[in-house]
Amino acid sequence: MPLTPPELPQDAAYTPYWCEENVYLLIQSFSRNPSLSEIWERKPTSRTILFFQVALWNQKLSKEPGQPVIWDYHVVAVLRPRKFSSNLHSWVYDLDTRLDLPVNWNINDHENSLFRVVSARVYLDRFASDRSHMLAENPPGTLPNPNYLQPAPPYPPLRGPLCMSTHNLMNFVSMLSFNDYGDVFDIKGVSGFFG
């Protein structure tokens, strides 16, 4: 019998262009629901975050319907059943999609992409962003004033309780496999991981 994935929380925060923060808050919301841990893993293979460099279709920010958005990186949440088997599905929560959420894991058309899979606990505990990656340069002769490339979220910058830095987003986005922020997979490896 297929497992029904949890619906997107009604209070899910969404700010266009800030996928890493949208997913952080979504995972945080899921983590506050203890009944989810009975069915969905809370261990390193659980509510998982993917970082990848890819063209994606059905994105809200596409300039034309049917055309992809090319992200330098993109973050989605994936729920994987606690008792994983071939007849159970992982579910993807991409807050930037035009599709209904969640969608069944089916990402076999990105053969040249790399994916970083990070456990929810590591992401919530160790992620930090001071949002400096989205700052525009101030014109010469002006006071240093935060001028973001896209409107910033209405809440303060995020920082996990175990994070020693104010900004480590690029450690999560990096596709070098030798850091402490999850594991890097190619399409075959990540499809085997999530089924």
Secondary structure, 3 states (H helix, E strand, C coil): CCCCCCCCCCCCCCCCCCHHHHHHHHHHHHHCCCCHHHHECCCCCCCEEEEEEEEECCECCCCCCCCCEEEEEEEEEEECECCCCCCCCCEEECCCECCCCCEECCCCCCCCCCEEEEEHHHHHHHCECCCHHHECCCCCCCCCCCCECCCCCCCCCCECCCCCCCCCHHHHHCCCCCCCCCEEECHHHHHHHHC
